[in-house]
Amino acid sequence: MRVTRRRALQTLVAAGTGLAGLGGYGLLVEPHRLSVTRASVRVSRLPPALDGLRLGLVADLHYGRPTGDGMLASITETLAAEKPDLVLLVGDFVTGSERSAVAPCAARLTGIDARYGVFAALGNHDPEAEVKWAFERQGIGVLRDGHTRLAIRGEPVSLGGLRYWSRKAADLQRAFKGARGFSILLAHDPRRLDLAAAAAIPLVLSGHTHGGQVVLPGIGAPAAARYPVVHGIGRRGPTTLFVTRGIGTVVLPVRFNCPPEVAVLTLQPAVG
Protein backbone atom coordinates (compact mmCIF):
# COMPACT_ATOMS: atom_id res chain seq x y z
CA MET A 1 0.00 0.00 0.00
CA ARG A 2 2.80 2.39 0.94
CA VAL A 3 4.60 1.64 -2.35
CA THR A 4 1.42 2.31 -4.32
CA ARG A 5 0.86 5.60 -2.54
CA ARG A 6 4.49 6.57 -3.03
CA ARG A 7 4.27 5.83 -6.76
CA ALA A 8 1.04 7.81 -7.03
CA LEU A 9 2.66 10.75 -5.29
CA GLN A 10 5.71 10.51 -7.54
CA THR A 11 3.44 10.46 -10.60
CA LEU A 12 1.60 13.57 -9.41
CA VAL A 13 4.83 15.38 -8.67
CA ALA A 14 6.24 14.45 -12.08
CA ALA A 15 3.06 15.58 -13.80
CA GLY A 16 3.06 18.86 -11.88
CA THR A 17 6.71 19.43 -12.72
CA GLY A 18 6.03 18.72 -16.40
CA LEU A 19 3.11 21.11 -16.49
CA ALA A 20 5.12 23.79 -14.73
CA GLY A 21 7.91 23.28 -17.25
CA LEU A 22 5.54 23.61 -20.19
CA GLY A 23 3.96 26.66 -18.63
CA GLY A 24 7.36 28.23 -18.09
CA TYR A 25 8.34 27.51 -21.70
CA GLY A 26 5.08 28.99 -23.00
CA LEU A 27 5.54 32.08 -20.85
CA LEU A 28 9.27 32.74 -20.93
CA VAL A 29 10.63 31.14 -24.10
CA GLU A 30 8.30 30.70 -27.05
CA PRO A 31 6.79 34.22 -27.11
CA HIS A 32 10.31 35.53 -27.76
CA ARG A 33 11.37 33.00 -30.43
CA LEU A 34 10.71 34.85 -33.68
CA SER A 35 10.39 32.55 -36.69
CA VAL A 36 10.22 33.14 -40.44
CA THR A 37 7.49 31.41 -42.43
CA ARG A 38 8.20 31.33 -46.15
CA ALA A 39 5.21 30.24 -48.20
CA SER A 40 4.20 30.13 -51.86
CA VAL A 41 0.66 31.44 -52.24
CA ARG A 42 -1.29 30.58 -55.37
CA VAL A 43 -3.68 33.32 -56.44
CA SER A 44 -6.40 33.41 -59.08
CA ARG A 45 -6.05 35.86 -61.95
CA LEU A 46 -2.54 36.81 -60.92
CA PRO A 47 -1.01 38.97 -63.66
CA PRO A 48 2.15 37.44 -65.13
CA ALA A 49 4.16 40.48 -64.04
CA LEU A 50 3.34 39.72 -60.40
CA ASP A 51 4.40 36.07 -60.53
CA GLY A 52 7.13 35.75 -57.89
CA LEU A 53 6.26 38.99 -56.07
CA ARG A 54 7.37 38.68 -52.44
CA LEU A 55 5.28 40.13 -49.61
CA GLY A 56 6.44 40.59 -46.02
CA LEU A 57 3.49 40.16 -43.64
CA VAL A 58 3.44 41.09 -39.94
CA ALA A 59 0.48 41.33 -37.56
CA ASP A 60 -0.51 41.64 -33.91
CA LEU A 61 2.56 43.33 -32.48
CA HIS A 62 0.70 44.22 -29.27
CA TYR A 63 3.67 46.43 -28.49
CA GLY A 64 4.49 46.59 -24.80
CA ARG A 65 4.64 43.32 -22.91
CA PRO A 66 5.91 40.82 -23.92
CA THR A 67 6.57 42.46 -27.32
CA GLY A 68 9.29 44.98 -26.55
CA ASP A 69 11.93 46.91 -28.42
CA GLY A 70 14.09 43.82 -28.88
CA MET A 71 11.36 41.97 -30.73
CA LEU A 72 10.66 44.95 -32.99
CA ALA A 73 14.37 45.19 -33.76
CA SER A 74 14.37 41.49 -34.66
CA ILE A 75 11.38 41.99 -36.97
CA THR A 76 13.10 44.89 -38.70
CA GLU A 77 16.32 42.89 -39.11
CA THR A 78 14.43 39.87 -40.42
CA LEU A 79 12.61 41.88 -43.05
CA ALA A 80 15.84 43.60 -44.08
CA ALA A 81 17.44 40.20 -44.59
CA GLU A 82 14.46 38.76 -46.49
CA LYS A 83 14.09 41.83 -48.77
CA PRO A 84 10.38 41.48 -49.66
CA ASP A 85 9.08 43.69 -52.46
CA LEU A 86 6.23 45.03 -50.31
CA VAL A 87 5.72 45.02 -46.52
CA LEU A 88 2.22 44.77 -45.09
CA LEU A 89 1.25 45.25 -41.44
CA VAL A 90 -2.23 44.04 -40.58
CA GLY A 91 -3.23 45.54 -37.27
CA ASP A 92 -3.22 45.33 -33.48
CA PHE A 93 -0.07 47.35 -33.05
CA VAL A 94 -0.86 48.04 -29.38
CA THR A 95 -3.17 46.48 -26.79
CA GLY A 96 -6.41 47.88 -25.41
CA SER A 97 -6.20 51.12 -27.41
CA GLU A 98 -3.15 52.21 -25.37
CA ARG A 99 -2.47 55.59 -26.95
CA SER A 100 0.83 56.15 -25.18
CA ALA A 101 2.29 53.05 -26.88
CA VAL A 102 1.51 54.14 -30.44
CA ALA A 103 4.28 56.68 -31.02
CA PRO A 104 7.13 54.52 -29.65
CA CYS A 105 5.82 51.54 -31.61
CA ALA A 106 5.78 53.58 -34.82
CA ALA A 107 9.25 54.97 -34.14
CA ARG A 108 10.70 51.49 -33.78
CA LEU A 109 9.27 50.43 -37.14
CA THR A 110 11.10 53.13 -39.08
CA GLY A 111 13.79 50.71 -40.18
CA ILE A 112 11.30 48.66 -42.20
CA ASP A 113 11.61 49.37 -45.89
CA ALA A 114 10.58 47.78 -49.17
CA ARG A 115 10.85 48.66 -52.85
CA TYR A 116 7.10 49.20 -53.30
CA GLY A 117 6.39 50.58 -49.84
CA VAL A 118 5.17 49.71 -46.36
CA PHE A 119 1.44 49.78 -45.62
CA ALA A 120 -0.79 49.03 -42.66
CA ALA A 121 -4.41 48.22 -41.85
CA LEU A 122 -6.06 48.66 -38.45
CA GLY A 123 -7.05 46.08 -35.84
CA ASN A 124 -9.56 46.02 -33.02
CA HIS A 125 -6.98 47.09 -30.40
CA ASP A 126 -5.77 50.12 -32.34
CA PRO A 127 -6.69 53.74 -31.53
CA GLU A 128 -7.21 54.51 -35.19
CA ALA A 129 -6.55 58.25 -35.43
CA GLU A 130 -3.37 58.00 -33.37
CA VAL A 131 -2.04 55.04 -35.37
CA LYS A 132 -2.73 56.76 -38.67
CA TRP A 133 -1.00 59.97 -37.58
CA ALA A 134 2.04 58.30 -36.00
CA PHE A 135 2.60 55.68 -38.68
CA GLU A 136 2.25 58.05 -41.60
CA ARG A 137 4.82 60.35 -39.99
CA GLN A 138 7.19 57.38 -40.23
CA GLY A 139 6.39 56.77 -43.89
CA ILE A 140 3.99 53.85 -43.34
CA GLY A 141 0.78 54.26 -45.32
CA VAL A 142 -2.35 53.49 -43.29
CA LEU A 143 -5.33 52.18 -45.26
CA ARG A 144 -8.52 52.94 -43.36
CA ASP A 145 -11.51 51.72 -45.40
CA GLY A 146 -9.71 52.86 -48.52
CA HIS A 147 -7.10 51.85 -51.04
CA THR A 148 -3.95 53.12 -52.67
CA ARG A 149 -2.89 52.58 -56.25
CA LEU A 150 0.55 51.12 -56.86
CA ALA A 151 2.51 50.36 -59.99
CA ILE A 152 4.40 47.13 -59.36
CA ARG A 153 6.60 45.85 -62.17
CA GLY A 154 4.52 48.01 -64.48
CA GLU A 155 1.28 46.36 -63.33
CA PRO A 156 -1.49 48.42 -61.66
CA VAL A 157 -2.28 47.15 -58.16
CA SER A 158 -5.00 48.40 -55.82
CA LEU A 159 -4.03 47.75 -52.20
CA GLY A 160 -6.98 48.18 -49.86
CA GLY A 161 -7.36 48.17 -46.11
CA LEU A 162 -10.53 47.41 -44.16
CA ARG A 163 -11.04 48.51 -40.56
CA TYR A 164 -11.79 45.72 -38.10
CA TRP A 165 -15.20 47.27 -37.42
CA SER A 166 -16.14 47.48 -41.11
CA ARG A 167 -18.02 44.26 -41.76
CA LYS A 168 -20.53 44.97 -44.53
CA ALA A 169 -20.33 44.57 -48.28
CA ALA A 170 -20.89 48.33 -48.60
CA ASP A 171 -17.77 48.95 -46.49
CA LEU A 172 -15.67 46.84 -48.82
CA GLN A 173 -17.16 48.48 -51.89
CA ARG A 174 -16.36 51.90 -50.46
CA ALA A 175 -12.79 50.85 -49.70
CA PHE A 176 -12.21 49.78 -53.31
CA LYS A 177 -14.27 52.46 -55.06
CA GLY A 178 -12.39 53.48 -58.20
CA ALA A 179 -9.87 50.66 -57.83
CA ARG A 180 -8.15 49.29 -60.90
CA GLY A 181 -5.82 46.44 -61.69
CA PHE A 182 -5.03 43.55 -59.38
CA SER A 183 -6.60 43.92 -55.91
CA ILE A 184 -5.16 42.94 -52.52
CA LEU A 185 -7.14 43.38 -49.30
CA LEU A 186 -5.60 43.87 -45.88
CA ALA A 187 -8.22 42.82 -43.32
CA HIS A 188 -7.13 42.27 -39.73
CA ASP A 189 -9.92 39.73 -39.17
CA PRO A 190 -9.87 36.69 -41.51
CA ARG A 191 -13.64 36.45 -41.19
CA ARG A 192 -13.79 39.09 -43.92
CA LEU A 193 -13.01 36.27 -46.36
CA ASP A 194 -16.67 35.87 -47.32
CA LEU A 195 -16.98 39.58 -48.17
CA ALA A 196 -13.84 39.43 -50.28
CA ALA A 197 -14.95 36.29 -52.11
CA ALA A 198 -18.33 37.84 -52.91
CA ALA A 199 -16.47 40.81 -54.39
CA ALA A 200 -14.03 38.52 -56.26
CA ILE A 201 -10.96 40.05 -54.62
CA PRO A 202 -8.13 37.66 -55.43
CA LEU A 203 -6.01 37.98 -52.26
CA VAL A 204 -6.72 38.72 -48.59
CA LEU A 205 -4.04 39.04 -45.91
CA SER A 206 -5.02 38.83 -42.23
CA GLY A 207 -3.89 38.31 -38.65
CA HIS A 208 -6.00 38.58 -35.46
CA THR A 209 -6.01 34.86 -34.61
CA HIS A 210 -2.43 34.72 -33.25
CA GLY A 211 -2.44 31.29 -34.91
CA GLY A 212 -4.50 30.18 -31.94
CA GLN A 213 -1.66 31.28 -29.59
CA VAL A 214 -1.83 27.88 -27.84
CA VAL A 215 -1.86 24.79 -30.08
CA LEU A 216 -2.38 21.58 -28.13
CA PRO A 217 -0.84 18.31 -29.39
CA GLY A 218 -3.47 16.08 -30.95
CA ILE A 219 -6.16 18.71 -30.43
CA GLY A 220 -5.00 21.83 -32.22
CA ALA A 221 -5.87 25.42 -31.41
CA PRO A 222 -9.04 25.81 -29.32
CA ALA A 223 -9.57 29.20 -31.00
CA ALA A 224 -9.61 27.66 -34.49
CA ALA A 225 -13.35 27.01 -34.58
CA ARG A 226 -14.09 30.74 -34.66
CA TYR A 227 -12.25 31.45 -37.91
CA PRO A 228 -12.22 30.16 -41.50
CA VAL A 229 -8.45 29.77 -41.16
CA VAL A 230 -6.46 30.13 -37.95
CA HIS A 231 -3.05 30.11 -39.67
CA GLY A 232 -1.81 29.72 -43.21
CA ILE A 233 -3.67 29.46 -46.49
CA GLY A 234 -7.40 29.19 -47.11
CA ARG A 235 -9.61 29.65 -50.14
CA ARG A 236 -13.17 30.65 -50.84
CA GLY A 237 -14.24 30.69 -54.49
CA PRO A 238 -11.94 33.07 -56.41
CA THR A 239 -10.24 34.36 -53.26
CA THR A 240 -7.08 33.19 -51.50
CA LEU A 241 -6.51 34.07 -47.84
CA PHE A 242 -3.31 33.96 -45.83
CA VAL A 243 -3.44 34.36 -42.04
CA THR A 244 -0.26 35.01 -40.09
CA ARG A 245 0.02 33.88 -36.51
CA GLY A 246 1.50 37.28 -35.70
CA ILE A 247 3.88 38.44 -33.02
CA GLY A 248 2.33 39.24 -29.65
CA THR A 249 -0.16 37.76 -27.21
CA VAL A 250 -3.44 38.75 -25.57
CA VAL A 251 -5.22 37.70 -22.36
CA LEU A 252 -2.26 35.55 -21.25
CA PRO A 253 1.35 36.27 -22.31
CA VAL A 254 1.75 32.66 -23.43
CA ARG A 255 2.44 30.89 -26.72
CA PHE A 256 2.70 27.14 -27.14
CA ASN A 257 3.42 25.28 -30.40
CA CYS A 258 2.72 28.64 -32.02
CA PRO A 259 5.82 30.87 -32.14
CA PRO A 260 5.63 34.47 -33.35
CA GLU A 261 6.34 34.83 -37.03
CA VAL A 262 7.27 37.10 -39.86
CA ALA A 263 5.62 35.65 -42.97
CA VAL A 264 7.27 36.04 -46.36
CA LEU A 265 4.86 35.15 -49.14
CA THR A 266 5.74 34.50 -52.77
CA LEU A 267 2.79 34.97 -55.12
CA GLN A 268 2.24 32.40 -57.84
CA PRO A 269 -0.63 31.87 -60.30
CA ALA A 270 -3.34 29.43 -59.27
CA VAL A 271 -3.28 26.07 -61.01
CA GLY A 272 -6.33 25.10 -63.01
N, C-alpha and C positions, 0 to 999 in steps of 0.2 A: 504493500500500500504506500509506504514511504517513498519507494523508488518511483512508483507511478505519479505520485504528487510532485516529486522532484522533477521528473521529466516534463510534466505539464507546466510547471513553473518555468523551467528552462525554455520550453517552447514559447510561452507567452513573452518572456524576456527577449528571446531572439526575434520574435515577430515585432515587438515594440521597438527594438533597436533598428530593425530593418525599415520600419515605417518612419522612424525618426530620421534615418539616413536618407531615405527618399525625399522626405519633406525638406531636409536641409539642402539636398541637391536642387530640388525644385525652387527653393527660395534663394539660395546663395550662388548657385553655379549656372544653371541653364539660362536664366533671364539675361545673363551677361555674355553668353556665347553666341556672338553674331555669326550667322551662316550666309552663304551665297547660294541661291537657287537659280540655276540656269535652265531655262526651258524653251523648247521650240513650240510656238503657238500657231496652229493652223487657222486661218481666217478666210471666210467667204469673201469673194469679190475683191481680194487684195490686188491692187494694181501691181504690175510687174516691177515698177520702179521701187516699190516698198518691200519687195521680197528680200529678206535678210536684215531689215531694219531692226535695230536693237534698242529696247526700251528698258530703262532702269525704273523699278517700281518700289516705293517705300510707303508704308502706312503706319498709323497708330503709334506715333512716337511716345505720346503721353509723357512729354518732357517733364522731368522732376525726379521722382523716385519710382522705380529704380533706374529709369532712363536718364542718365546724367550727361555731363559734357564729354566724358570719355566715350560713351556709346555714340554720340553724335559725331565725334571725331572719327571713330571707326567707320561709320556709315559714309562719311565724306571721303575717307581714304579708299574705301572699297569701291565706291563709284568712280573715283579718279583712276583706279587700277583697271576697272572693267571697261571704261570709256563707252558707255551707251550713247546712242545718237540723240536721245531725248530722255529727260528725267521727269518722272511723274510722281507726285506726292498726294496720296488720297485720304487725307483727313485724320482727325483726332491728334492734333499736334500737342495739345495740353490735356489736362484732366479737369472735369467739372467746371469748365468755362473760367479757369484761373487766368485772369487777365494779366497778372504780374509776370506770368511765365512766358507770355507770347513773345515779347521783344527779345529776351535772351535766347529763346529757341530759334527765332528767325536769324539772329546774329550768328549763331553757331552753324547755320546752314549755308552761310555765304560762300563757303568753299566748293559747293556743288555746282558743277558746270556741265554743259552738254552742247554739242554743235547746234542743235535746233531748239535749245531752250530748256528751262525748268518751269514746270507748271504745277499748280496745286488745286485740289477741290477740298471742300469743307466737310467735317464730320460732326457728329452730334455733341461732342465735347467742346467744340471750338467756339469762342466768342467771335462771331463772324467779322464784324467791322474791324476789330483789333487785328485779327489775323490778316485780313486783306491789306490794311495799312502797313503793318510791320513787314509782311512778306514782300510786298511790291516795292518797298524801300530797298530791299535786298536783291531786287531783280528777279524775284519769283512771281510769275503771273498767277493770279488767283481767279479761277473760273467759278463764278457764283450764279448759277442758272443762266449761263451764257456760254459762248464759244469764241475761240480765236481761230483765225485762218493762218495756216502755215504753208510754206512751200518747201517740201522735203524731196530732195533729189528731183526737183522740177515738177513734182506731183502736188496738186492742191489737197490739203488735209484740213478738216475742220475738227478741232479738238474742243470738246465740250465738257463742262463740269456741272453736276447737279448737286444742289444742297441736300443734306441728309433729310431735311423736312419736306422736300419737294417730291411728292409721291404720285402725282397724277400725270396722265398722258399730256395734258395741256402744259404742265411744267416742262416736260421734255421737249415738246414742240416749241415752246418759247425759247428754251436754251439753244436750240438748233435753227431758229428762224433765220433764213438767208444763208444757211450753210451750203457749201459746195465741196465737191470732191469726196475723198474717203473720210468717213466719220469715225472718231474714237470718243467714247464716253468715259469720263472719270466719275464714278458714283461710289461714295464711301460704303454704302450698304449694298451687298450683292443681290438683295431682294429686288433691286431695280431691273433685274434681268428680264422679267416679263415685259416691262415697259419698253426696254430697248429692242427686244425681239419683235414686238408689235410694230415698232417704228423701223424695223429692218436695219438697225445700226449694227455694223459688222463686229465691233469689238468693244467690250466693257471691261474696265479695270477697277477692282474694288479691294477693300480691306475689311475693317470692322469686326470680323469674326475672331481675330487673333489666332486663326487656325484651330480654334477650340481652346487654346491656352493650356489645357490639360488633356492629353490623349492617353487613355488607359489601355494597356495591353489587352488584346482580345475583345475589347469593347469599343474603342475609338473615343471620339470627342463627344461628351454629353451634349455640348452645344450644337452639334451638327444638325440635329433635327429641325432647327429653326431656319436653316438657310439652304438655298438650292445647291450651294457648294460651300464647304467650310474652308477649303484650301485647294489651290490648283485650278485645273481647267474644267469648265462645264460648257454645255451648249444648249441652246434653245432655238430651234428653227435656224434662221440665217445668222444667229448671233453667237459669238464665242465670248466667254467670260473667263477672266483669270482673277483669282482671289489670293492675295498675299497674306501670310500669317502675321505680318507686321513686326513691330519692334517691342512695344511696351506691354504692360499688363493693366488690368482693372480689377476691382473688388479685392482680390488677393494678389500680392506681388510674386506670383508663382507661375512657372512654366514647367511642363513635364512632357517629354517626347514631342516637344513643339518649340524648338529654339527660335529666337528672333531671326528674321531674314531680310536681306536685300534680294529682291528678285530681278533677274536680268532676262528679259524675254526677247527671243528672236522670232520675228513674224515670218510666216511662210504661207503660201496659198493652200487653201483647203483642197483635199483630194476628193474627186468625184463630184 
